[in-house]
Structures are given as structure tokens and as C-alpha cells.
Amino acid sequence: MGLNLDLKHVSFSKLYKFDGKRERKLYPTEIGQIAGRAGRFTKNGTFGVTGEAENLEPTIAAAIEKSHFPQIKFLQWRNSNLNFTSVTGLIQSLEQKPTNENFVKADEGIDLKVFKTLSETEPLKGNINSVKDIKLLWEVCQIPDFRKISEFDHSTLLKEIFNFLKNDGILPDYWLHDQIKRLNILEGNIDALAKRLAFIRTWTFVSYKKSWLNDSLKWQGETRLIEDKLSDELHKKLTQRFVDQRTSVLVKGLKQRENLVAEINDDGEIFVDAQLIGRLVGLKFETDKSTSKEEKKAIKAAAGVVLGPQYHLRSEKIYNTSDEKFSIDENGQIKWDNAAIGKLKMGSTILTPSIIPIVDVEAGPKIVEKLQRRLDHFIQRTIENQFEPLLKMKEDHNLVGLSRGIAFRLVEALGVVPRDEVAEDIKSLEQSERANLRRHGIRFGQFTIFNQLMLKPAPTKLRLLLHSLMSGRSYPAPPQPGLVSIPSIPGAPSDYYSKVGYRLLGSRALRVDMLERLSDLLRTQNIWRGFEASVDMLSITGLTLDQFADLMHSLGYVSERDVRKKAISESETSIASNKKDMESMLEEKTLEKVSSKVELAVSETNLEKIKLPQTHLEDGMEAFYIFKYKKMNNSKDRKKLSAKVLQIKTGLSNKGDGAEPFEKGNRRKRVKNKNSSRPSVIEDKKKTGRNVDPHNPFAALLELKDKL
């Protein structure tokens, strides 16, 4: 076995072995080596044979006990004075017979066999002519055949190594990595581990050839690490098979029908004769992971002795535990003390899920019923606490007609409904009906109808889980608490974002309450002429300027990006001046590069301004966007937006070039530009009978503002 263990006795099941050529009897020295595994520590060991083997001869047994073996009369020999002038010369020098009578010629080794094979194989046969090539091929052929698959496989591997060394001078790192990576696997039985261990030893040998590798120390470390891990795992598997004390105790007790004594500690670990056999997790007995098949029957019988009373004690403890000790994970499992004791399943309605207790059948029906009753109470109270505003709204008898229908939709959706799903009903609501719903915390947003309390982390997590149970669909985990925007999740169902209280806008999703706050800010802007994003807009969305632009595009806005000089305070100017003095030499070189880029940009664009790439801005410059709620279908619209950008960059007022003048005394009444044939967008109420542009979604607000 190759194990250095504290063995008391070694038994031989047979006294023959296959030595690679034939089946033969073990030599006395080999029997002595194997028997010597017993008694290697502080105690004397014994050896013998099983009933399947013939008895040892008394003389051999005595020789093993006294370590008296025949003297060695001959030594195997192979010539070390080699001739590398030609392939034939090397083979002849290796096959030379000894001249000393105490030496005998060694059997032909695997290295010489492989050398003969490769030297006669095309295309190597015609390319091995120099002394250097012959020496290199012989050195490669001396790599031991640890794998022992076949001579052909060993020759194929050595041929590949030789070709790399001859053509490139070294073994490429990528090739070595591929060879070694496939061996770094600890799964499998004893035979699989033993094969990998033999394979990695080949590469351990190669790693010590410094002239063959770029970094021999690196490969020595990697191969040795894998070899150690495989060796440890093989030792563990062999120990479990041959000397596992737990297996011995359990199987022996089962065969002899003994009453095994089992004990359980405070952590639920169950022991038999001081050997761990498993744990009581919640109300389920789990065997130790290393349990073998032959142990399971004995373990089940032994554990049953102590599990009966433990089921009753633990179920009583669970029943009297407060709700705070329970939790529900993303998969719908109800946990107590980190152990799963129940699982949620789809019920008759979204607010009444069913529960399946997780308990051993051996615990009995009374304990199952008791656990079911306790978990039903927990889930009922959890739903009542998290969705209390919705449940109160559901029971409000003042909600009748259409308002009651809206309330029903909100309860079914657990507090968050996209407005476009109930748009027609919302339009038909009377103000009194809206007021009744607002008393229950319902907010009528431009994009979403929701209850603010339902956006908290706990209701959000439970809402997503209950929707998943009802639909049978799998959803990603809810966003982390406190995030007002999140990146879009590849592969997420389309309704995922509304279920967690967000709305997908481009590459990111924004929480619905923050989207409504942004909508409130946008109503204060002139969305037709164009506006810049304010600090408040960026703050409530938690986005960068570029991310905010992507979000605005999803809301139907178009934008133009440009750069301008940044306003610098006196303190910032002083700091910048000091920094420039300290880094004058570096700054000089940088300015030269920037200057050349500026000249090139001006010459190419013939503009007075310089547009920089989005990923880089020069010192003292800042990026900005102009947003406008209108699709640009013609060049006039694009020119107008560009004019707005220029106006902001140069600081022109509304009365500057290209701006439309207002009539004195009435800011909301825009007149026709004398230099333009385009009619005014907003006309006088007396002339047309209209307050504002009918295409403006905020016409009512604009009218109210004029009156105030």
C-alpha cells in the first residue's frame, strides 16, 4: 500500500505477483518488506496468511522474523561510457556486456526501448544526425515512465517533448499548463487518484530540468503542490477503505447484532463509541458526508436510539420560539437556527402560500402536525406585518366601484403597479376616490401606482418570493437595500423590475419613487426648448452624467453632449497654480501633446470650439448635456438644439442671436420671430381659444402657472 501506518498485523491473501513480465512467487526479501509494515512503531507486529493463500514455508517465516536473507551475489550493470557520435554507436555502447564476473548485464530498460523506437520513427529518423540532437533525444528518453500505460503512449509523450526542445529550445508554458491543469482534480476513487499521482510525477521530474523551462522554480512549486494534494487525498481514501475505525465499529456491531450505544451533544452531533455518525439538522437526521454505503444501515439503526426523544424535545423548542428566530431565504425555505424546517409552496392566493414541513418520517405524525401549525402561524403573521397597509385597504368598505378595483389590483400586485396597466381606470377615477386611496398611502405617479412603505427591503424581498411561488418563475435576487438605481440584469424576466419596485430605463433600472421625484423636477423645466441636468436630478438618481443621459433617452428625451470651460473659484485657482509650479517640466511636455491635438482638431473641424472624447476631458473643462423632449426628425430640430448648446456655452440670453423674443409683460406669450416663417408654438388665448400647445403633456400645469 505504501502507507506508513500503525499496523499490528499484516495478512497475505496470496504470495504471487506480476512483475511486468510474468506471474511469479514473491521473493523472501519482498515478503519481508511487506510484512515489515506491521510493528514499525513502538509495538511488535505480526504477519501471516489468509485462508486463500498457501502457508508460508517455516524457513521463510523464520528468515523474515530475524531479517536473515541470502547474500547478494551479483549486481546489475549497464555501461556509462556512451558513444554519441551516431544513433547506432549509442545503442551499441548501451548494449555492451560487463567484463567483471560480479556484474550481470541489466535487462533492457524502458529508456533504451523508447530511444530505439523514436530513432526509427519518421520524421525523427532523418533529423537526428548531430551529437547535440542525439544527446538531447537520449536525455528525453530517460524521463521515467511513471504512468505505465503502454510503451506507445510513453513514446508519444517523449516525442512531443523532444520536438519542442529541438525546435524552440524550451517547453512552452501554455503547453505545460494544459498538461498539469488536468491533473489538479481531487475527485474520484482510489484508482483514479493513483493514476493522477503517477502522471504528475512525470511533470515533477521534468520541472527539475532547468534548461528545458523558462521558470523551473515556478513549475517545481506547482507540480509539487498538486502531487502533495493528490497524495494526501489518496492517503485519506486508503485510510477510509482499510483502517476506518468507525466502519469497523458499526459493521461489527451490525453483524454481531450488538446494541450500539449512541450519544448526542448540544450541537446535534450524534456519536457511536466516540465516532461521529451524523447530525440532527432541524428535524432531519443527516449522515456524515464520509459515510460509506455499508455503514448506512448500521448508522440508521444506531441513530434511532437517541433520535426518538430528540424529535420531541426539538419540536417543542421550535414551537415555543419567537418569530424573530425564524427566517425565509430566497428559495422559500423557512429556517430556524440556520436549519431548514419548512418550505413555501403556491397557495390558493398570493397572500396565502402553503407550507411543507421538513421533518423525518420517523419523527411521527404528531410532530409533523405540530411543526405545520407553528409555521402556519409564522407565515400568517409575517405577511400581516409586511403588507399591513394593503390588508387594511382591502378591508376598507369606503372603497367602492372603480377605487375598489384599483385597490384590488394593488393588493394582488403587493403594492406596486405600473401605471400603464391601469391607465384607463386611473383616468376615470373621481377626485374623492383618489383621496380615499391616498389615505391608505397610495401614490399616483406618472409611471407607477404604489405604496411607499412597500418599497422597503423586507416587503420587497417577500413580494418577489410570493410572486415567484404564484407564477412558478425564477427571479434574480432583489437589489441590495439602499440602492436607488441598479444595472440591468441579463436574462431577468421582464416583470422582475416592477416586482422589486424599479423601472427599467435603458441599461439601468431606477427605483419607482425616485423616478417620480425626477418626474416632478422635469415638470419645472422647459422640455421643448431644452435644459441641463441639475445637481438634484443626478443626486436622486445616483447616476453619473453619462448614465443619466442614457436614462433620459429611455424617457423619450434626446440630448446633445458637449464641453465647456469649468467655473473655478479663487481657492481652486491658487491650488492649481501651486501644482503647476511643482510639476512644470511634466506639464510642459503634456501641453505640447495637447497643443498638437488641439491644432489638429481645429484644422479638421474648422470650429472655434474643441470637442473632446467622452472618456477624457482636459483640465478646466467639463462635459454637459442639453435634453429636449422631442424626437428630432429633421435638420431644423437638430440645428435648434445645437443653438441651445452654443447659448449655454457662451452665456447668451434669450434675447441674443438665434433666440425667440418674448412680448413685454407676458413671459408665457411667445410671438413670431420676424426673421422666421415658423408660426409661434404658444399663441394668445383670445386668438385661438387654446391655452398652450396641445401636444405638451404638462399643459394644465403651464396654464395654472400663468394664472398664478
Summary of the structure (lengths in Angstrom):
residues: 708
radius of gyration: 42.5
end to end distance: 97.4
largest distance: 133.1
contacts: 1835
relative contact order: 0.03
helix: 48%
strand: 15%
